[in-house]
Amino acid sequence: MNDVPADGHAMGEVVMRGNVVMLGYFRDPDATAKAFHGGWFHSGDLAVRHPDGAIELRDRKKDIIISGGENISTIEVEQAVVSHPAVLEAAVIAIPDERWGEVPKAFVTLADGKQATADDIIQHCKGVLAHFKAPKHVEFGPLPKTSTGKVQKYVLREKEWRGHSKRIH
């Protein structure tokens, strides 16, 4: 509940209040109390604030990967993956890891007629990201989507975390 510096780097959760913010969740006082902790609506969006006051959304709080104590934005990793010329689309989630707690895994759909190996994708990402942010694993194939085309990351998470007593974070 402290402002982040307007430096375009420090990340924090977007919170808001005012007469245009909802009053709460319909018939769900527990969710309302959690969402409005401290008198502010907690959006679950993580952003940086720029010197001109603008905010830039970087990720969802629930999607951040905490690997060995380092925070990794799934959106940042996804942008690196899709910058590979063979990649059509990608989704990145946290998967369990014995050493680091959790690490990034990329699910990739290749463009028609294009080829790439998991190592090609990982090495490409290491060229544009800090090495610890690069996916440790890559799986190829179609991504699960809603009828409107939104990737269903929860489907990927359920598959990867099955058999684990709890998510790390």
C-alpha positions as CSV (number, residue, x, y, z in Angstrom):
1,M,0.0,0.0,0.0
2,N,2.9,2.3,-0.8
3,D,3.3,4.2,-4.1
4,V,6.0,2.9,-6.4
5,P,8.5,5.4,-7.8
6,A,7.6,6.8,-11.2
7,D,10.7,5.3,-12.8
8,G,9.2,2.8,-15.3
9,H,10.9,-0.1,-13.5
10,A,9.5,-0.6,-10.0
11,M,6.4,-2.8,-10.2
12,G,3.4,-2.7,-8.0
13,E,-0.3,-3.7,-7.9
14,V,-2.8,-1.3,-9.5
15,V,-5.3,-0.2,-6.8
16,M,-8.1,2.3,-7.1
17,R,-11.1,3.9,-5.4
18,G,-13.7,6.4,-6.3
19,N,-17.3,6.8,-7.3
20,V,-16.9,4.8,-10.5
21,V,-15.4,1.7,-8.9
22,M,-17.7,-1.1,-8.1
23,L,-19.2,-1.5,-4.6
24,G,-18.3,-5.1,-4.3
25,Y,-18.9,-8.6,-5.6
26,F,-22.6,-9.7,-5.8
27,R,-23.6,-11.7,-2.7
28,D,-19.9,-12.5,-1.9
29,P,-18.8,-10.5,1.2
30,D,-15.6,-12.5,1.7
31,A,-14.4,-11.8,-1.9
32,T,-15.4,-8.1,-1.4
33,A,-13.5,-7.8,1.8
34,K,-10.4,-9.3,0.2
35,A,-10.6,-7.2,-3.0
36,F,-11.1,-4.0,-1.0
37,H,-8.5,-4.6,1.7
38,G,-7.3,-1.2,3.1
39,G,-10.2,0.7,1.5
40,W,-8.8,0.3,-2.1
41,F,-10.0,-2.0,-4.9
42,H,-7.1,-4.4,-5.6
43,S,-7.2,-5.1,-9.4
44,G,-4.7,-8.0,-9.4
45,D,-2.9,-6.1,-12.3
46,L,0.8,-5.4,-11.9
47,A,2.2,-2.3,-13.5
48,V,5.0,0.2,-13.5
49,R,4.5,4.0,-13.3
50,H,6.3,6.3,-15.7
51,P,7.6,9.8,-15.0
52,D,4.7,11.3,-16.9
53,G,2.3,9.5,-14.5
54,A,1.1,6.9,-17.0
55,I,1.0,3.3,-15.9
56,E,2.0,0.4,-18.0
57,L,0.4,-3.0,-17.2
58,R,3.0,-5.7,-17.0
59,D,1.2,-8.8,-15.7
60,R,-1.5,-10.3,-13.5
61,K,-0.5,-10.8,-9.9
62,K,-1.6,-14.5,-10.1
63,D,0.6,-15.1,-13.2
64,I,3.9,-13.9,-11.8
65,I,6.5,-16.6,-11.6
66,I,8.6,-16.7,-8.4
67,S,11.7,-18.6,-9.3
68,G,14.4,-18.8,-6.6
69,G,13.1,-15.6,-5.1
70,E,13.1,-13.7,-8.4
71,N,9.9,-12.4,-9.9
72,I,9.4,-13.2,-13.6
73,S,6.6,-11.6,-15.7
74,T,4.9,-14.2,-17.9
75,I,4.0,-11.4,-20.3
76,E,7.7,-10.4,-20.7
77,V,8.6,-14.0,-21.4
78,E,5.7,-14.5,-23.8
79,Q,6.8,-11.4,-25.7
80,A,10.3,-12.9,-26.0
81,V,9.0,-16.2,-27.2
82,V,6.7,-14.7,-29.9
83,S,9.6,-12.6,-31.2
84,H,11.1,-15.8,-32.5
85,P,10.3,-15.9,-36.3
86,A,8.9,-19.4,-36.2
87,V,6.4,-18.7,-33.4
88,L,2.8,-17.9,-34.1
89,E,1.6,-17.7,-30.5
90,A,2.7,-18.6,-27.0
91,A,1.6,-18.8,-23.4
92,V,3.9,-19.0,-20.4
93,I,3.1,-20.3,-16.9
94,A,5.0,-21.4,-13.8
95,I,5.6,-25.1,-13.4
96,P,7.0,-26.9,-10.3
97,D,10.8,-27.2,-10.0
98,E,12.7,-29.0,-7.2
99,R,15.5,-26.5,-7.1
100,W,13.9,-23.1,-7.8
101,G,10.3,-23.8,-6.6
102,E,8.9,-22.9,-9.9
103,V,10.2,-22.0,-13.4
104,P,8.8,-20.7,-16.6
105,K,7.4,-23.1,-19.2
106,A,6.4,-21.9,-22.7
107,F,3.5,-23.5,-24.7
108,V,4.1,-22.7,-28.3
109,T,2.2,-22.9,-31.6
110,L,4.5,-22.6,-34.6
111,A,3.5,-20.6,-37.7
112,D,2.5,-22.7,-40.7
113,G,5.5,-24.0,-42.5
114,K,8.0,-22.9,-39.8
115,Q,10.1,-25.1,-37.6
116,A,11.9,-24.7,-34.3
117,T,13.1,-26.9,-31.5
118,A,12.6,-26.3,-27.8
119,D,16.3,-25.4,-27.6
120,D,16.0,-22.9,-30.4
121,I,13.2,-21.1,-28.5
122,I,15.1,-21.2,-25.2
123,Q,18.3,-19.9,-26.7
124,H,16.4,-17.1,-28.5
125,C,14.8,-16.0,-25.2
126,K,18.2,-16.0,-23.5
127,G,19.4,-13.6,-26.2
128,V,16.6,-11.1,-25.3
129,L,16.0,-11.7,-21.6
130,A,18.0,-12.3,-18.5
131,H,18.9,-16.0,-18.6
132,F,16.9,-16.8,-15.4
133,K,13.7,-15.5,-17.1
134,A,14.0,-17.7,-20.2
135,P,11.7,-20.7,-20.3
136,K,13.3,-23.9,-18.9
137,H,10.8,-26.0,-20.9
138,V,8.9,-25.6,-24.2
139,E,5.9,-27.7,-25.3
140,F,4.6,-27.4,-28.9
141,G,1.0,-27.7,-30.0
142,P,-2.3,-25.8,-30.0
143,L,-3.2,-23.7,-27.0
144,P,-6.5,-24.3,-25.1
145,K,-8.8,-21.3,-25.8
146,T,-12.2,-20.0,-24.9
147,S,-14.8,-19.5,-27.6
148,T,-13.6,-15.9,-27.9
149,G,-10.0,-16.9,-28.5
150,K,-8.5,-16.2,-25.0
151,V,-5.9,-18.7,-23.9
152,Q,-7.0,-20.7,-20.9
153,K,-3.9,-20.7,-18.8
154,Y,-5.7,-22.4,-15.9
155,V,-6.0,-25.5,-18.1
156,L,-2.2,-25.5,-18.6
157,R,-1.6,-24.9,-14.9
158,E,-3.9,-27.7,-13.8
159,K,-2.1,-30.1,-16.1
160,E,1.4,-29.0,-14.9
161,W,0.6,-28.9,-11.2
162,R,-1.5,-32.1,-11.0
163,G,-0.2,-34.3,-8.2
164,H,1.3,-31.4,-6.2
165,S,-0.2,-30.5,-2.9
166,K,-0.2,-26.8,-3.6
167,R,1.2,-24.1,-5.9
168,I,4.4,-22.5,-4.6
169,H,3.0,-19.0,-4.5
